[in-house]
Amino acid sequence: MENIKEKDLARRGINELVAYVPGKPIEEVKREYGLTEIIKLASNENPLGTSPKAVAAMKQAIDDVYMYPEGSSMDLRQKVAAHFGIDDDMVIIGNGADNILLLIAQALVDEGDEVITGDPSFSVYESVTRIMGGNFIKVPLKDFTYDLPAIAERITDKTKLIFICNPNNPTGSMVTEEETARFMEIVPRDCVVAFDEAYAEYVQDQHYPDTMKYVHEKRNVILVRTFSKIFGLAGTRIGYAMGPKHLVDLLRKVTAAFAVNRVAQAGALAALEDREFIEKVLTVNEQGKQYLYQEFSKLGMPYTPTHTNFIFVNLGMDSQVVFKKLLAQGIVIRPGGMWNLPNYARITLGTLEQNEKLIAALKEIINK
Ligand SMILES: Cc1ncc(COP(=O)(O)O)c(C=O)c1O
């Protein structure tokens, strides 16, 4: 026993993993820079907060937290299922979409299986693949968008799973219905395609694919959604997946018994019904988008048109430097170094006031 090193204890693939490093806590930023207010535009949270109806429902649910939650989130599953016109056994609720992505890998990926995705894209695909000992294959984006033909070319008989982030985080771009249809014609039937649609509710483009069609065709697809973004419930950790029953049943086998807490379930149920809040979020998001497009253009900063609540912009200088200067002014953005695009930054669309403060701060940085 004496000579066993920590790394010898880990499962294969775990040693190469880098633990997730969360952003600096807001309280720490406040203390360090002597600030009272922070504008967080780094994690694509909802700048309008949470649906007031969801908040009221969660307050009520607090009284019952001495009891375990309903393990299968039945009420919420039924509501989601009704909304999409599918059976409730085609829905699974998880402890955030992150947790759903892990369930997908746990249920499907064996050691040596290939998992393909676009690059840059959402980092969790890599960690869940490596946790399961899968071979992770990254296919570069084309014009900041998932290159589905190039992904299709990389499929081999070892390919088990393909993650398509649509719209894509961090670039905000989307693949269309037509591109997806062509891709699905090529994908072998024994290969699972997980469409991560965390930002689907923000998409206004009519060419956005209706992936539910593949569920109805009983193709091996899983659609991943979250309550963290448009519904403003990131802090409660709740997301869901939909797919043909045979695949959702596999996810159910690996999920924890009481994965989703009572308060989150109550909040999500109420948030789904609050159309007024959703419309308000969409309006503010669209205004923010148009404002930032205009201001970035004036500043000569190229950006990728976005279908989400964030924007990927080329600041024309080291974004880590800009990040630090903005931080001193209480504005937090996500610099692009983690995606090997050091001049780029991913910036969440804030309220009009927050967006104006961001632009004023950027102008000051440039002029200095
Ligand atoms: C593309 C994508 N998928 C999944 C998630 C995770 O969402 P959740 O907060 O539900 O875990 C995020 C969060 O930022 C995301 O951007």
The ligand as an ORCA input file, in Angstrom:
! r2SCAN-3c Opt
* xyz 0 1
  C     -24.691     24.681    -23.805
  C     -24.951     24.463    -22.369
  N     -25.384     23.276    -21.969
  C     -25.643     23.025    -20.685
  C     -25.443     23.991    -19.725
  C     -25.660     23.640    -18.291
  O     -26.857     24.106    -17.822
  P     -27.319     23.827    -16.335
  O     -27.190     25.110    -15.598
  O     -28.738     23.381    -16.461
  O     -26.442     22.751    -15.768
  C     -24.985     25.252    -20.087
  C     -24.750     26.285    -19.062
  O     -24.135     27.284    -19.257
  C     -24.721     25.496    -21.451
  O     -24.255     26.675    -21.871
*
